[in-house]
Amino acid sequence: MLPLSPDGEAPSVVAELVRRAEVADASDIHLQTAADRSAQVSFRLDGLLAPIVTLPAGLAERVFGRIKYLAKLQTWQDSLPQDGRIERAELAAQNDVRVATYPTVTGEKIVLRLFTQTTPPALTELGLSADVLAELETFLRQPAGLLLLTGPAGSGKTTTIYACLRGLLAPGGRHIITVEDPVEQILPGVMQTEVNEPRGLNYATAARHLLRQDPQVLVLGEIRDDETAALAVRTALTGHQVISTLHAGSCRGVFERLAVMVPDRSAVAAATSLVLNQRLLRRVCAACAGAGCDTCLRTGYRGRLPVAEWVRVTAELRAALTERGPAAIAPSGKDLSARALALVAEKFTTEAELHRALGEPTSFNHG
């Protein structure tokens, strides 16, 4: 449990929560009001919520008010969602904090997202296997083509994309444009745009206009609709590098979704260069070997490991995709479950974590 500041004042409690979250490498702080008006505070650590402390009713109300005040939100409003941001200087923190409030049946819920200011990791620092790394590096050397990443929320797709951007920036000379929701890190040398749905600026609209800015590389945070999918395929076919994400359960699932969104098989086959399906597994805490300690906040885990499978579209596969569609996709290298089992065998992670992230191993084979 997190000891509260002795004076119990809201400003010091908010600052202490953010400081402790940063020390623990948490990505988010969740504050959920209970029926008795107390609030449960949890940190999102390595993708899962860990309970930290319960704020008593009076203090909880003051803490919620303080957060909304710092985020320039309406402090009295608790029946409608609100979004804001707290500058790191306000909390003497290492990170800016995005604030999202939402009404629930027991009271308001607030989530604080910590935006790290560190340089994105390089591809070689992600912990990807050698074959996956080689495939990504090969794609980044190409002048054109479509790279699609898939996996559930929190599977590391955005981190991989930022690492790819860092790799593209290294040689210099390329005009790179991104459309993101939201922009999580500012990258010098990259023209970054943030989606604003209420104002009509979605992925498709932004990308359509940004193509007039003469990009060589276009990054779309996510393909959500038929128009964006068709635009990504068309852009890759016209001599651009395109990187995006598409929610699907497997590499074949990506092609199955594309087949629905873009019926022209030959265009999809010609445009797509590489599909990567990835997950993140929690790493056994090195300080306690998984027993649970202060370093890992008694979870037994600290840090995460990527595990990924891929399909590269070769000339042979391109012809098969044009003729047969997604049914042409066959396994490429080891599948997710086999790779994850190897990490368990090396004691980098646990069998329980494998099942949490992947379900039953046999269910994650290609096709």
KAVEN-V956939 format. One record per residue. N is the residue number from 1. RES is the residue in one letter. SS is DSSP state (H for helix, E for strand, L for the rest). D_CENTER is the distance of its C-alpha to the mean C-alpha in whole Angstrom. Layout:
# KAVEN-V956939
N_RES_SS_D_CENTER + N_RES_SS_D_CENTER
This chain:
# KAVEN-V956939
1_M_L_28 + 2_L_L_27 + 3_P_L_31 + 4_L_L_31 + 5_S_L_33 + 6_P_L_37 + 7_D_L_37 + 8_G_L_35 + 9_E_L_34 + 10_A_H_31 + 11_P_H_30 + 12_S_H_30 + 13_V_H_28 + 14_V_H_25 + 15_A_H_26 + 16_E_H_26 + 17_L_H_23 + 18_V_H_21 + 19_R_H_22 + 20_R_H_22 + 21_A_H_18 + 22_E_H_18 + 23_V_H_21 + 24_A_L_19 + 25_D_L_15 + 26_A_L_14 + 27_S_L_11 + 28_D_E_13 + 29_I_E_16 + 30_H_E_18 + 31_L_E_21 + 32_Q_E_23 + 33_T_E_26 + 34_A_L_29 + 35_A_L_32 + 36_D_L_34 + 37_R_L_32 + 38_S_L_31 + 39_A_E_27 + 40_Q_E_25 + 41_V_E_22 + 42_S_E_19 + 43_F_E_17 + 44_R_E_13 + 45_L_E_14 + 46_D_L_12 + 47_G_L_10 + 48_L_E_14 + 49_L_E_16 + 50_A_E_19 + 51_P_E_22 + 52_I_E_23 + 53_V_E_26 + 54_T_E_28 + 55_L_E_29 + 56_P_L_33 + 57_A_H_34 + 58_G_H_35 + 59_L_H_33 + 60_A_H_30 + 61_E_H_31 + 62_R_H_32 + 63_V_H_28 + 64_F_H_27 + 65_G_H_29 + 66_R_H_28 + 67_I_H_25 + 68_K_H_25 + 69_Y_H_28 + 70_L_H_26 + 71_A_L_23 + 72_K_L_26 + 73_L_L_26 + 74_Q_L_29 + 75_T_L_30 + 76_W_L_32 + 77_Q_L_30 + 78_D_L_28 + 79_S_L_29 + 80_L_L_26 + 81_P_L_22 + 82_Q_E_22 + 83_D_E_19 + 84_G_E_20 + 85_R_E_19 + 86_I_E_21 + 87_E_L_22 + 88_R_H_22 + 89_A_H_25 + 90_E_H_26 + 91_L_H_25 + 92_A_L_26 + 93_A_L_22 + 94_Q_L_20 + 95_N_L_17 + 96_D_E_17 + 97_V_E_16 + 98_R_E_15 + 99_V_E_17 + 100_A_E_17 + 101_T_E_20 + 102_Y_E_21 + 103_P_E_25 + 104_T_E_25 + 105_V_L_29 + 106_T_L_29 + 107_G_E_28 + 108_E_E_25 + 109_K_E_22 + 110_I_E_20 + 111_V_E_16 + 112_L_E_16 + 113_R_E_12 + 114_L_E_13 + 115_F_E_12 + 116_T_L_13 + 117_Q_L_16 + 118_T_L_16 + 119_T_L_16 + 120_P_L_13 + 121_P_L_14 + 122_A_L_16 + 123_L_H_15 + 124_T_H_18 + 125_E_H_17 + 126_L_L_13 + 127_G_L_16 + 128_L_L_16 + 129_S_L_19 + 130_A_H_22 + 131_D_H_22 + 132_V_H_18 + 133_L_H_18 + 134_A_H_22 + 135_E_H_20 + 136_L_H_18 + 137_E_H_20 + 138_T_H_23 + 139_F_H_21 + 140_L_H_20 + 141_R_L_24 + 142_Q_L_25 + 143_P_L_26 + 144_A_L_24 + 145_G_E_22 + 146_L_E_19 + 147_L_E_16 + 148_L_E_14 + 149_L_E_11 + 150_T_E_11 + 151_G_L_9 + 152_P_L_9 + 153_A_L_6 + 154_G_L_5 + 155_S_L_6 + 156_G_L_5 + 157_K_H_5 + 158_T_H_4 + 159_T_H_6 + 160_T_H_9 + 161_I_H_9 + 162_Y_H_10 + 163_A_H_12 + 164_C_H_14 + 165_L_H_15 + 166_R_H_16 + 167_G_H_18 + 168_L_H_19 + 169_L_H_21 + 170_A_H_23 + 171_P_H_26 + 172_G_L_26 + 173_G_L_27 + 174_R_L_25 + 175_H_L_24 + 176_I_E_20 + 177_I_E_19 + 178_T_E_15 + 179_V_E_14 + 180_E_E_11 + 181_D_L_11 + 182_P_L_11 + 183_V_L_11 + 184_E_L_10 + 185_Q_L_12 + 186_I_L_15 + 187_L_L_16 + 188_P_L_20 + 189_G_L_22 + 190_V_L_19 + 191_M_E_20 + 192_Q_E_17 + 193_T_E_17 + 194_E_E_15 + 195_V_L_16 + 196_N_E_19 + 197_E_H_19 + 198_P_H_22 + 199_R_H_24 + 200_G_L_23 + 201_L_E_21 + 202_N_L_19 + 203_Y_H_17 + 204_A_H_20 + 205_T_H_22 + 206_A_H_21 + 207_A_H_20 + 208_R_H_24 + 209_H_H_25 + 210_L_H_23 + 211_L_H_25 + 212_R_H_28 + 213_Q_H_27 + 214_D_L_27 + 215_P_L_24 + 216_Q_L_24 + 217_V_E_20 + 218_L_E_18 + 219_V_E_14 + 220_L_E_13 + 221_G_L_10 + 222_E_L_11 + 223_I_L_14 + 224_R_L_15 + 225_D_L_19 + 226_D_H_22 + 227_E_H_23 + 228_T_H_19 + 229_A_H_20 + 230_A_H_23 + 231_L_H_23 + 232_A_H_20 + 233_V_H_23 + 234_R_H_25 + 235_T_H_24 + 236_A_H_23 + 237_L_H_27 + 238_T_L_28 + 239_G_L_27 + 240_H_L_24 + 241_Q_E_21 + 242_V_E_18 + 243_I_E_14 + 244_S_E_12 + 245_T_E_10 + 246_L_L_12 + 247_H_L_12 + 248_A_L_15 + 249_G_L_16 + 250_S_L_17 + 251_C_H_18 + 252_R_H_21 + 253_G_H_19 + 254_V_H_17 + 255_F_H_21 + 256_E_H_22 + 257_R_H_20 + 258_L_H_21 + 259_A_H_25 + 260_V_H_25 + 261_M_H_23 + 262_V_L_25 + 263_P_L_28 + 264_D_L_30 + 265_R_H_29 + 266_S_H_30 + 267_A_H_28 + 268_V_H_25 + 269_A_H_26 + 270_A_H_28 + 271_A_H_24 + 272_T_E_22 + 273_S_E_22 + 274_L_E_19 + 275_V_E_17 + 276_L_E_14 + 277_N_E_13 + 278_Q_E_11 + 279_R_E_10 + 280_L_E_10 + 281_L_E_14 + 282_R_E_15 + 283_R_E_18 + 284_V_E_21 + 285_C_L_22 + 286_A_L_24 + 287_A_L_26 + 288_C_L_28 + 289_A_L_27 + 290_G_L_25 + 291_A_L_28 + 292_G_L_26 + 293_C_L_27 + 294_D_L_26 + 295_T_L_24 + 296_C_L_22 + 297_L_L_23 + 298_R_L_25 + 299_T_L_22 + 300_G_L_23 + 301_Y_E_19 + 302_R_E_18 + 303_G_E_15 + 304_R_E_13 + 305_L_E_14 + 306_P_E_12 + 307_V_E_14 + 308_A_E_15 + 309_E_E_17 + 310_W_E_18 + 311_V_E_21 + 312_R_E_22 + 313_V_L_25 + 314_T_L_28 + 315_A_H_31 + 316_E_H_32 + 317_L_H_29 + 318_R_H_29 + 319_A_H_33 + 320_A_H_32 + 321_L_H_29 + 322_T_H_31 + 323_E_H_34 + 324_R_H_32 + 325_G_H_29 + 326_P_H_26 + 327_A_H_29 + 328_A_H_29 + 329_I_L_26 + 330_A_L_27 + 331_P_L_25 + 332_S_L_24 + 333_G_L_24 + 334_K_L_23 + 335_D_L_21 + 336_L_H_18 + 337_S_H_21 + 338_A_H_23 + 339_R_H_21 + 340_A_H_20 + 341_L_H_23 + 342_A_H_24 + 343_L_H_22 + 344_V_H_23 + 345_A_H_27 + 346_E_L_26 + 347_K_L_25 + 348_F_L_22 + 349_T_L_20 + 350_T_L_22 + 351_E_H_23 + 352_A_H_22 + 353_E_H_19 + 354_L_H_19 + 355_H_H_20 + 356_R_H_18 + 357_A_H_15 + 358_L_H_17 + 359_G_L_20 + 360_E_L_23 + 361_P_H_23 + 362_T_H_25 + 363_S_H_23 + 364_F_H_20 + 365_N_L_23 + 366_H_L_23 + 367_G_L_24
